[in-house]
């Protein structure tokens, strides 16, 4: 899918969508975002990279994993209507990267199959250079089909910028690391164990930076944790279901996002194909499931809030669409507002 060479308005909010090319996806797509309705209008795309399943935006440069074995990362110029590849993909020295983020001048990837986290320094033009460090996770879990070894699924900086946090589905744990900005070295600081067999997938921080919410894939629950940024300590406080009692399942939660004001949290649940709405206490220390609504398709792999907190986007992988919702400011309930066809959709980022 192509586009014209016109330079776009950098002040406008744009959406970027990743998809699995191995399942019929069109790679990385760009879309205009209607600021009032949240509607997406596709403007162009690039299939230059295989399986760009997760994306991260840094100004005019969009980064994508290539969820392959061996895995890689790729950069795109997004100043025009269609993403334009910036050089060749760069190996991550790990297999099947599923997530990436930026911190302290580095691009970080969580490599699912190899159970590791990679730090790649960024060049002056914003593209990634060869890997500087790889931190390999160790351990396993009781669900032998999914937890025979480590499976790093997400890596991101904490809100203070002091720590790098990685979520491992295979070891039922969250690791806290220090990143050396000069060398890219990752040093393990602490590891927090969660309930065996829970299978943590992704986490999101409360806007106050005092709590984190870990979404568990193998048990459809959310683990609420206290976060001490000074000490780099994550303390589990309790689990909350993200599907109603009696839901037949199986249900596989995928992504969690928190409202900018900290009042609500939303989780995407595959299998059940719903979006769970949870209310948070004023201090963020407890969550309560208040509603679930259909995700607008099937197998919602990713969930994203727009910068204003007014709209929610679900990337529905198996139905091949991105559906957007208007959020009720009083109840947090998402109301379906529209969708766009995106085969094998895997991720949405806005910026």
PEQUI-V948756 format. One record per residue. RES is the residue in three letters. SS is DSSP state (hx for helix, st for strand, lp for the rest). PSI is psi in whole degrees, -180 to 180 (NA if undefined). D_FIRST is the distance of its C-alpha to the first C-alpha in Angstrom with 1 decimal. Layout:
# PEQUI-V948756
res->{RES	RES}
ss->{SS	SS}
psi->{PSI	PSI}
d_first->{D_FIRST	D_FIRST}
This chain:
# PEQUI-V948756
res->{UNK	UNK	UNK	UNK	UNK	UNK	UNK	UNK	UNK	UNK	UNK	UNK	UNK	UNK	UNK	UNK	UNK	UNK	UNK	UNK	UNK	UNK	UNK	UNK	UNK	UNK	UNK	UNK	UNK	UNK	UNK	UNK	UNK	UNK	UNK	UNK	UNK	UNK	UNK	UNK	UNK	UNK	UNK	UNK	UNK	UNK	UNK	UNK	UNK	UNK	UNK	UNK	UNK	UNK	UNK	UNK	UNK	UNK	UNK	UNK	UNK	UNK	UNK	UNK	UNK	UNK	UNK	UNK	UNK	UNK	UNK	UNK	UNK	UNK	UNK	UNK	UNK	UNK	UNK	UNK	UNK	UNK	UNK	UNK	UNK	UNK	UNK	UNK	UNK	UNK	UNK	UNK	UNK	UNK	UNK	UNK	UNK	UNK	UNK	UNK	UNK	UNK	UNK	UNK	UNK	UNK	UNK	UNK	UNK	UNK	UNK	UNK	UNK	UNK	UNK	UNK	UNK	UNK	UNK	UNK	UNK	UNK	UNK	UNK	UNK	UNK	UNK	UNK	UNK	UNK	UNK	UNK	UNK	UNK	UNK	UNK	UNK	UNK	UNK	UNK	UNK	UNK	UNK	UNK	UNK	UNK	UNK	UNK	UNK	UNK	UNK	UNK	UNK	UNK	UNK	UNK	UNK	UNK	UNK	UNK	UNK	UNK	UNK	UNK	UNK	UNK	UNK	UNK	UNK	UNK	UNK	UNK	UNK	UNK	UNK	UNK	UNK	UNK	UNK	UNK	UNK	UNK	UNK	UNK	UNK	UNK	UNK	UNK	UNK	UNK	UNK	UNK	UNK	UNK	UNK	UNK	UNK	UNK	UNK	UNK	UNK	UNK	UNK	UNK	UNK	UNK	UNK	UNK	UNK	UNK	UNK	UNK	UNK	UNK	UNK	UNK	UNK	UNK	UNK	UNK	UNK	UNK	UNK	UNK	UNK	UNK	UNK	UNK	UNK	UNK	UNK	UNK	UNK	UNK	UNK	UNK	UNK	UNK	UNK	UNK	UNK	UNK	UNK	UNK	UNK	UNK	UNK	UNK	UNK	UNK	UNK	UNK	UNK	UNK	UNK	UNK	UNK	UNK	UNK	UNK	UNK	UNK	UNK	UNK	UNK	UNK	UNK	UNK	UNK	UNK	UNK	UNK	UNK	UNK	UNK	UNK	UNK	UNK	UNK	UNK	UNK	UNK	UNK	UNK	UNK	UNK	UNK	UNK	UNK	UNK	UNK	UNK	UNK	UNK	UNK	UNK	UNK	UNK	UNK	UNK	UNK	UNK	UNK	UNK	UNK	UNK	UNK	UNK	UNK	UNK	UNK	UNK	UNK	UNK	UNK	UNK	UNK	UNK	UNK	UNK	UNK	UNK	UNK	UNK	UNK	UNK	UNK	UNK	UNK	UNK	UNK	UNK	UNK	UNK	UNK	UNK	UNK	UNK	UNK	UNK	UNK	UNK	UNK	UNK	UNK	UNK	UNK	UNK	UNK	UNK	UNK}
ss->{lp	lp	lp	lp	lp	lp	st	lp	lp	lp	lp	lp	lp	st	st	st	st	st	st	lp	hx	hx	hx	lp	lp	lp	lp	st	st	st	st	st	st	lp	lp	lp	lp	lp	lp	st	st	st	st	st	st	st	lp	lp	lp	lp	lp	lp	lp	lp	st	st	st	st	lp	lp	st	st	st	st	st	st	lp	lp	lp	lp	lp	st	st	st	st	st	st	lp	lp	st	lp	lp	lp	st	st	lp	lp	lp	lp	st	st	lp	lp	lp	lp	lp	st	st	st	st	st	st	st	lp	lp	st	st	st	st	st	st	lp	lp	lp	lp	st	st	st	st	st	st	st	lp	lp	lp	lp	lp	st	st	st	st	st	st	st	st	st	lp	lp	lp	lp	lp	lp	lp	lp	lp	lp	lp	lp	lp	lp	lp	st	st	st	st	st	st	lp	lp	lp	lp	lp	lp	st	st	st	st	st	lp	lp	lp	lp	st	st	st	st	st	st	st	lp	lp	lp	lp	lp	lp	st	st	st	st	st	st	st	st	lp	lp	lp	lp	lp	lp	st	st	st	st	st	st	lp	lp	lp	lp	lp	st	st	st	st	st	st	lp	lp	lp	lp	st	st	st	st	st	st	st	st	lp	lp	lp	lp	st	st	st	st	st	st	st	st	st	lp	lp	lp	lp	lp	lp	lp	lp	lp	lp	st	st	st	st	st	st	st	lp	lp	lp	lp	lp	st	st	st	st	st	st	st	lp	lp	lp	st	st	st	st	st	st	st	lp	lp	lp	lp	lp	lp	st	st	st	st	st	st	st	st	lp	lp	lp	lp	lp	st	st	st	st	st	st	lp	lp	lp	lp	lp	st	st	st	st	st	st	lp	lp	lp	lp	st	st	st	st	st	st	st	lp	lp	lp	lp	lp	lp	st	st	st	st	st	st	st	st	lp	lp	lp	st	st	st	st	st	st	lp}
psi->{124	-174	172	175	7	134	132	166	113	-15	-16	145	135	160	146	133	128	155	159	108	-28	-12	20	5	163	21	-130	124	151	152	146	147	125	118	-22	-46	-18	1	144	137	112	139	-16	171	174	131	29	-18	138	133	61	78	-19	145	156	134	134	89	-126	4	128	129	144	141	156	101	73	175	112	156	166	171	153	152	147	139	127	31	-13	-177	-21	135	136	122	139	88	-175	155	151	127	147	2	38	171	136	63	130	-12	152	156	173	140	134	47	18	153	129	137	144	119	106	-55	-40	-8	53	167	134	141	124	123	150	136	173	-29	4	-4	162	142	175	152	135	-31	149	123	117	128	158	150	-180	-173	176	-18	91	-32	-26	-14	36	-19	-177	145	86	126	-21	146	134	157	151	167	-27	-17	5	-27	155	129	129	136	126	113	-34	-27	6	47	163	127	141	124	159	138	125	112	-26	-37	-17	2	136	124	124	127	-44	159	127	120	139	180	129	132	-2	-36	61	138	-58	159	161	146	149	145	-24	-13	12	-12	156	151	113	121	126	128	-38	-20	121	72	167	127	117	132	147	137	122	99	-28	-46	-14	46	129	122	112	137	-28	166	144	134	150	7	150	152	135	-2	125	-33	-168	150	133	91	148	-46	151	137	152	140	147	-28	0	14	-31	161	143	142	138	137	113	157	-61	-26	51	165	121	137	122	137	144	144	159	-32	-4	7	-7	149	145	129	124	-23	159	145	153	144	-5	-2	-145	143	66	103	-28	156	133	138	145	162	-28	-15	14	-21	149	139	130	126	104	101	-51	-27	-12	55	161	121	138	153	143	138	127	120	-21	-37	-18	3	127	137	121	132	-18	178	163	144	124	97	136	40	139	-24	146	131	150	148	NA}
d_first->{0.0	3.8	7.1	10.7	13.3	15.4	17.1	17.1	20.4	21.3	23.9	21.5	20.5	16.9	15.5	13.6	12.9	13.3	13.0	14.7	12.7	16.2	16.3	13.0	11.0	7.4	9.2	9.5	8.1	10.0	11.9	15.0	18.1	20.9	24.0	26.3	24.6	22.2	19.4	15.8	13.2	9.6	8.5	5.5	4.9	6.4	7.9	10.8	13.3	14.8	15.5	15.1	17.3	18.9	18.1	20.6	20.3	22.8	22.5	19.8	19.0	17.2	18.6	17.3	19.5	18.6	20.7	22.0	25.5	26.2	24.0	22.3	20.7	17.9	17.5	14.7	15.5	14.4	16.3	13.4	10.8	8.1	10.0	11.5	13.5	17.2	19.0	19.4	19.7	23.3	25.4	27.1	30.1	29.5	27.8	25.0	24.6	23.8	24.2	24.4	26.0	27.5	31.3	33.8	31.5	30.0	27.0	28.3	26.9	28.5	28.4	29.1	30.3	32.4	33.7	33.4	32.1	30.9	31.3	29.3	30.4	28.0	28.3	28.9	25.2	24.3	23.0	24.9	27.7	29.2	30.7	34.0	35.3	34.8	36.8	37.4	38.3	41.2	42.5	41.7	42.2	43.9	41.0	41.0	37.9	35.8	38.2	39.7	38.6	36.8	33.2	32.0	29.3	29.1	30.3	30.7	33.3	36.0	36.3	39.2	37.2	40.1	38.8	35.8	35.6	34.2	34.1	35.0	34.7	36.8	39.7	39.9	40.1	38.6	39.3	40.0	39.7	40.4	38.0	39.6	37.6	39.2	38.6	36.0	38.7	38.4	41.8	42.5	44.5	44.8	43.5	43.8	44.2	43.1	44.5	44.3	41.6	39.7	36.6	35.4	31.6	30.8	32.9	32.8	35.5	37.5	37.0	40.7	40.0	42.9	41.3	38.4	37.1	36.1	34.2	35.4	33.2	36.1	38.4	36.7	38.4	38.1	40.5	41.6	42.7	44.7	43.2	45.6	43.7	46.9	47.8	44.4	45.6	43.7	46.1	45.2	46.9	46.0	43.4	42.1	40.4	37.0	37.6	40.7	43.7	43.8	40.0	39.9	36.9	35.7	33.8	31.6	30.9	27.8	27.5	30.0	29.8	32.8	33.3	33.9	37.5	38.1	39.2	36.7	34.5	31.7	30.8	28.1	29.8	28.2	30.2	31.9	28.5	30.0	29.9	33.4	35.0	37.8	40.2	41.4	45.0	45.5	46.1	43.0	45.3	44.8	42.0	42.6	40.3	40.5	37.8	34.9	32.2	29.5	26.2	24.4	23.0	24.0	24.2	23.4	22.6	22.2	23.7	23.3	25.4	24.4	26.6	29.0	29.6	29.1	26.0	25.0	21.6	21.5	18.7	19.8	18.8	20.3	19.7	16.0	16.0	16.8	20.1	21.8	25.6	28.2	31.0	34.6	36.3	39.6	38.7	35.4	34.3	30.5	29.9	26.7	25.0	21.6	18.4	14.7	13.1	11.7	12.6	15.0	14.9	17.3	17.6	17.3	18.7	19.6	20.9}
